[in-house]
């Protein structure tokens, strides 16, 4: 079987789509030496692709056209015929014609349900192209049962056409001791005081303004020796967050780090008093599992797929209620026994999510449609 995968999202560091694509490809390479894979990319010089240098059943093919529309509609479509592809796997957007059975991964329908958090072009592209791709697919993969149900209802797709395949957490995410590596990373970012940690693209969907406001209310009413550290790649309207912090005079208490490489994140999770993820809509919520895998107690939203992922291993809050978020943070930082209990539950819960299992189930889907 020849499997073609649109792998360009592996080049977009700092996004969940990048993590999904990179980890899926790595783990497919580990478990499958029988089938042939063609990875369609936009920049073959990306360091990540060197992983496949000595994998004989993997070929890296750079597409000539780079823009989203033309790359997918023309370059990708053309190459699937040239390569005699049996199964084509894309994320969100499929070409209107192609060789092979189509498998489409759709992480979530955030653009559909919360369009205000996205730019006009992204909204337009999603509205037109994603339902078209989903309806043409032999199978649609979602990363949670929540998104499977949402997709079936929103696009009127039969549930039998959709497979919910949970994503995993990298083995690099594990508790770190007070090691020299950890101290170097914290020194690099000039973090000296105890901190509460938040992570996610600086998009309004991640609800960081509400978290900052909740932290402001808490620190104003109850002096606490903690700062709020936020890591994440710039995104649509991300500049508003910096202005919001300035207007509240929180520059000394709230720090925006920008993009932090994955290899440095375990140090932050291991050092933080807790991790807060108040996103209003997630197809899975990978940072929550990464935090749990590092033994960091979690506070997160009671919406979308997040309760499915956390189970009883964290505190669930209404992401729109600043008072509830403040109370959850205060409860977490003031109760050692609670933190210890959630740390143990989180470590156990995180073991349920592995990229090897994600790859195994995805390969099963390739074989079923073929």
C-alpha positions as CSV (number, residue, x, y, z in Angstrom):
1,X,0.0,0.0,0.0
2,X,1.3,3.5,-0.9
3,X,0.2,6.1,1.5
4,X,0.4,9.8,0.7
5,X,0.4,12.3,3.6
6,X,0.1,16.0,3.4
7,X,2.8,16.7,5.9
8,X,3.3,20.5,5.6
9,X,1.8,21.2,9.0
10,X,4.9,19.5,10.5
11,X,6.7,22.7,9.6
12,X,4.5,25.0,11.7
13,X,6.2,24.9,15.1
14,X,4.2,25.9,18.1
15,X,0.9,24.6,17.0
16,X,-1.1,21.5,17.9
17,X,-1.4,20.6,14.2
18,X,2.4,20.5,14.0
19,X,2.7,18.3,17.1
20,X,0.0,15.9,15.7
21,X,1.7,15.6,12.3
22,X,5.2,15.2,13.6
23,X,4.3,12.6,16.2
24,X,2.0,10.7,13.9
25,X,4.7,10.4,11.2
26,X,7.4,9.5,13.6
27,X,5.4,6.7,15.2
28,X,4.1,5.4,11.9
29,X,7.7,5.1,10.9
30,X,8.4,3.1,14.1
31,X,5.6,0.6,13.7
32,X,5.3,0.2,10.0
33,X,8.2,-0.9,7.7
34,X,5.9,-2.7,5.3
35,X,3.9,0.0,3.6
36,X,5.4,2.9,1.5
37,X,4.9,6.5,2.5
38,X,5.2,9.7,0.5
39,X,5.3,12.8,2.6
40,X,4.2,15.9,0.7
41,X,6.0,19.0,2.2
42,X,6.6,22.6,1.4
43,X,10.2,22.9,2.7
44,X,12.2,19.7,2.7
45,X,15.1,21.4,4.5
46,X,13.1,21.5,7.8
47,X,15.1,19.7,10.5
48,X,12.2,17.4,11.3
49,X,12.4,15.6,8.0
50,X,15.9,14.4,8.7
51,X,14.3,11.8,10.9
52,X,13.2,9.9,7.8
53,X,16.6,10.0,6.1
54,X,17.4,6.3,6.6
55,X,13.7,5.1,6.5
56,X,13.6,3.3,3.2
57,X,9.8,3.2,3.0
58,X,9.5,7.0,3.4
59,X,10.0,9.5,0.6
60,X,10.0,13.3,1.1
61,X,8.6,15.2,-1.8
62,X,8.5,19.0,-1.9
63,X,5.6,20.5,-3.7
64,X,6.3,23.3,-6.1
65,X,3.4,25.6,-5.2
66,X,3.5,26.9,-1.7
67,X,0.2,28.9,-1.1
68,X,-2.5,26.9,0.6
69,X,-5.1,27.0,-2.2
70,X,-2.7,26.3,-5.1
71,X,-0.5,23.8,-3.3
72,X,-3.5,21.6,-2.3
73,X,-5.7,22.0,-5.4
74,X,-2.9,21.6,-8.0
75,X,0.5,20.4,-6.7
76,X,-0.8,17.9,-4.2
77,X,-3.5,16.6,-6.5
78,X,-1.0,16.1,-9.4
79,X,1.6,14.3,-7.3
80,X,-0.9,11.7,-6.0
81,X,-1.4,10.5,-9.5
82,X,2.3,10.6,-10.3
83,X,3.0,8.5,-7.2
84,X,0.1,6.1,-7.7
85,X,-1.2,6.7,-4.2
86,X,-3.6,4.2,-2.6
87,X,-4.6,6.2,0.4
88,X,-4.3,10.0,0.8
89,X,-4.3,11.5,4.3
90,X,-4.8,15.2,4.8
91,X,-5.6,17.5,7.7
92,X,-8.8,19.6,7.2
93,X,-8.3,20.4,3.5
94,X,-8.4,17.8,0.6
95,X,-7.8,18.5,-3.1
96,X,-11.0,18.2,-5.2
97,X,-9.4,15.4,-7.3
98,X,-6.7,13.0,-6.3
99,X,-5.5,9.4,-6.6
100,X,-6.4,7.0,-3.8
101,X,-8.9,6.7,-1.0
102,X,-9.3,9.9,1.1
103,X,-8.7,10.1,4.9
104,X,-9.2,13.5,6.5
105,X,-8.3,14.5,10.1
106,X,-10.4,17.3,11.6
107,X,-9.2,18.3,15.0
108,X,-12.1,20.5,15.9
109,X,-14.8,22.9,14.6
110,X,-13.7,25.9,16.5
111,X,-13.8,28.1,13.5
112,X,-17.4,27.1,12.9
113,X,-18.6,27.6,16.5
114,X,-16.4,30.5,17.5
115,X,-15.7,32.5,14.3
116,X,-14.9,35.7,16.1
117,X,-11.5,34.2,17.2
118,X,-10.3,33.8,13.6
119,X,-9.5,36.0,10.6
120,X,-11.8,36.5,7.6
121,X,-9.7,34.3,5.2
122,X,-9.4,31.5,7.7
123,X,-13.2,31.6,8.4
124,X,-14.0,31.6,4.7
125,X,-11.6,28.8,3.8
126,X,-12.8,26.6,6.6
127,X,-16.5,27.2,5.9
128,X,-16.2,26.2,2.3
129,X,-13.5,23.6,2.2
130,X,-13.7,21.5,5.4
131,X,-17.3,20.2,5.0
132,X,-16.6,19.5,1.3
133,X,-13.5,17.5,2.3
134,X,-15.3,15.6,5.1
135,X,-18.2,14.6,2.9
136,X,-15.8,13.2,0.2
137,X,-13.6,11.3,2.6
138,X,-13.8,7.5,3.0
139,X,-13.0,8.1,6.7
140,X,-12.8,11.1,8.9
141,X,-10.5,11.0,11.9
142,X,-11.2,13.2,14.9
143,X,-9.0,13.4,18.0
144,X,-11.8,13.1,20.6
145,X,-15.3,11.6,20.9
146,X,-16.6,15.1,21.5
147,X,-15.4,16.2,18.0
148,X,-16.8,13.0,16.4
149,X,-20.2,13.8,17.8
150,X,-19.9,17.5,16.9
151,X,-18.8,16.7,13.3
152,X,-21.6,14.2,12.8
153,X,-24.3,16.7,14.0
154,X,-22.8,19.8,12.3
155,X,-22.1,18.3,8.9
156,X,-24.8,15.6,9.0
157,X,-22.3,12.9,8.6
158,X,-23.0,9.2,9.5
159,X,-21.2,8.3,12.8
160,X,-19.9,5.2,11.1
161,X,-17.8,7.3,8.8
162,X,-15.9,9.0,11.7
163,X,-13.3,7.5,13.9
164,X,-12.3,9.1,17.2
165,X,-8.6,8.5,17.7
166,X,-7.1,10.1,20.8
167,X,-3.8,11.7,20.4
168,X,-0.8,11.1,22.7
169,X,1.8,12.7,24.8
170,X,5.5,12.6,23.9
171,X,7.8,10.6,26.3
172,X,9.8,13.8,26.7
173,X,7.0,15.1,29.0
174,X,7.9,13.7,32.4
175,X,8.5,15.1,35.9
176,X,11.9,16.8,36.1
177,X,13.8,17.3,39.4
178,X,15.6,20.5,40.4
179,X,18.2,19.7,37.8
180,X,20.8,22.0,36.2
181,X,18.8,21.8,32.9
182,X,15.7,23.1,34.7
183,X,17.6,25.9,36.4
184,X,19.2,26.9,33.1
185,X,15.9,27.1,31.3
186,X,14.3,29.1,34.1
187,X,17.3,31.4,34.1
188,X,17.1,31.8,30.4
189,X,13.6,33.2,30.7
190,X,14.5,35.2,33.9
191,X,11.9,33.5,36.1
192,X,12.9,33.5,39.7
193,X,9.7,33.5,41.8
194,X,7.1,30.7,42.0
195,X,4.6,30.8,39.2
196,X,1.3,29.6,37.8
197,X,1.8,28.4,34.2
198,X,-0.4,28.8,31.1
199,X,0.3,27.6,27.6
200,X,-1.4,28.0,24.2
201,X,-1.4,30.0,21.0
202,X,-2.1,33.7,21.8
203,X,-5.5,33.5,20.2
204,X,-8.6,34.9,22.0
205,X,-10.1,31.3,21.9
206,X,-7.5,30.4,24.5
207,X,-9.3,32.8,26.8
208,X,-6.1,34.3,28.3
209,X,-7.7,37.7,29.0
210,X,-10.2,36.0,31.4
211,X,-7.3,34.1,33.1
212,X,-5.3,37.3,33.5
213,X,-8.3,39.1,34.9
214,X,-9.0,36.2,37.4
215,X,-5.3,36.3,38.4
216,X,-5.6,40.1,38.9
217,X,-8.6,39.7,41.1
218,X,-6.9,37.0,43.2
219,X,-3.6,38.8,43.7
220,X,-5.5,42.1,44.5
221,X,-7.7,40.5,47.2
222,X,-5.2,38.0,48.5
223,X,-1.5,38.9,48.2
224,X,0.2,35.8,46.8
225,X,3.9,35.2,46.1
226,X,3.2,33.9,42.6
227,X,3.5,35.3,39.1
228,X,1.6,34.2,36.0
229,X,3.8,32.9,33.2
230,X,2.1,32.5,29.7
231,X,3.9,30.7,26.8
232,X,2.5,30.5,23.3
233,X,3.0,31.5,19.7
234,X,1.6,34.7,18.4
235,X,-1.7,34.4,16.6
236,X,-4.8,36.3,15.5
237,X,-5.1,39.5,17.6
238,X,-2.5,38.4,20.0
239,X,-1.2,42.0,20.5
240,X,-4.4,42.7,22.5
241,X,-3.1,40.5,25.4
242,X,0.0,42.7,26.0
243,X,-2.2,45.8,26.0
244,X,-4.6,44.2,28.5
245,X,-1.7,43.4,30.9
246,X,-0.5,47.0,30.7
247,X,-4.0,48.4,31.4
248,X,-4.2,46.3,34.5
249,X,-0.6,47.4,35.6
250,X,0.4,43.7,35.8
251,X,3.7,43.9,33.9
252,X,5.6,42.8,37.1
253,X,3.3,39.9,37.8
254,X,2.3,38.5,34.4
255,X,4.9,37.6,31.8
256,X,4.3,36.6,28.2
257,X,7.2,34.4,26.9
258,X,6.1,33.9,23.3
259,X,6.9,30.6,21.7
260,X,8.7,28.0,23.9
261,X,10.2,24.9,22.2
262,X,8.6,21.6,23.2
263,X,11.9,20.4,24.7
264,X,11.8,23.2,27.2
265,X,8.2,22.8,28.3
266,X,8.7,19.9,30.7
267,X,10.8,22.3,32.9
268,X,8.0,24.8,33.1
269,X,5.4,22.1,33.9
270,X,7.7,20.6,36.5
271,X,8.4,23.9,38.2
272,X,4.9,25.5,38.1
273,X,2.6,25.3,41.2
274,X,-0.2,24.5,38.7
275,X,-1.2,24.7,35.1
276,X,-4.3,26.7,34.0
277,X,-5.9,26.1,30.6
278,X,-9.1,28.1,30.3
279,X,-9.7,27.6,26.6
280,X,-13.3,28.0,25.5
281,X,-13.2,25.3,22.8
282,X,-10.8,22.4,22.2
283,X,-10.8,19.3,20.0
284,X,-8.6,17.6,22.6
285,X,-6.5,20.0,24.7
286,X,-3.0,18.4,24.4
287,X,-1.3,20.9,26.8
288,X,-3.5,19.5,29.6
289,X,-2.1,16.0,29.0
290,X,1.5,17.3,28.7
291,X,1.1,19.0,32.1
292,X,-0.4,15.9,33.7
293,X,2.5,13.8,32.3
294,X,4.9,16.1,34.1
295,X,3.1,15.9,37.4
296,X,1.7,19.4,37.2
297,X,-1.8,19.8,38.8
298,X,-4.3,21.1,36.2
299,X,-7.1,23.6,36.2
300,X,-9.1,23.6,32.9
301,X,-12.4,24.3,31.2
302,X,-15.5,22.2,31.6
303,X,-16.3,22.7,27.9
304,X,-15.8,20.8,24.6
305,X,-13.4,17.9,24.7
306,X,-11.5,18.9,27.8
307,X,-13.6,16.9,30.4
308,X,-13.2,13.8,28.2
309,X,-9.4,14.2,28.4
310,X,-9.0,15.2,32.1
311,X,-11.5,12.9,33.7
312,X,-11.2,13.4,37.5
313,X,-7.5,14.3,37.3
314,X,-8.0,18.0,37.5
315,X,-10.2,20.9,38.5
316,X,-12.8,21.8,35.9
317,X,-14.0,25.4,35.7
318,X,-16.4,27.6,33.8
319,X,-14.0,29.4,31.4
320,X,-16.2,32.5,31.3
321,X,-16.4,32.9,35.1
322,X,-13.4,34.9,36.5
323,X,-14.5,34.3,40.1
324,X,-14.6,30.6,39.6
325,X,-11.2,30.6,38.0
326,X,-9.8,32.7,40.9
327,X,-11.2,30.4,43.5
328,X,-9.8,27.3,41.7
329,X,-6.3,28.9,41.6
330,X,-6.5,29.9,45.2
331,X,-7.7,26.4,46.2
332,X,-4.9,24.8,44.3
333,X,-2.0,27.0,45.6
334,X,-3.2,26.8,49.2
335,X,-3.9,23.1,49.5
336,X,-0.8,20.9,49.4
337,X,-2.8,17.7,49.8
338,X,-5.1,18.6,46.8
339,X,-2.0,19.3,44.6
340,X,-0.4,16.0,45.6
341,X,-3.7,14.1,44.9
342,X,-4.1,15.7,41.5
343,X,-0.5,15.2,40.6
344,X,-0.8,11.4,41.2
345,X,-4.1,11.2,39.3
346,X,-2.7,13.2,36.4
347,X,0.4,11.1,36.1
348,X,-1.8,8.0,35.9
349,X,-4.3,9.6,33.5
350,X,-1.6,10.8,31.1
351,X,-0.4,7.2,30.6
352,X,-3.6,6.5,28.7
353,X,-2.6,8.7,25.8
354,X,0.3,7.4,23.7
355,X,1.4,8.4,20.2
356,X,2.1,4.7,19.4
357,X,-1.5,3.9,19.9
358,X,-2.5,6.9,17.8
359,X,-0.3,5.7,15.0
360,X,-1.5,2.1,15.3
361,X,-5.2,3.0,15.1
362,X,-4.5,5.4,12.2
363,X,-2.7,2.6,10.3
364,X,-5.7,0.4,10.9
365,X,-7.9,3.1,9.3
366,X,-5.6,3.3,6.2
367,X,-5.9,-0.5,5.8
368,X,-9.6,-0.5,6.3
369,X,-10.3,2.1,3.5
370,X,-7.8,0.4,1.2
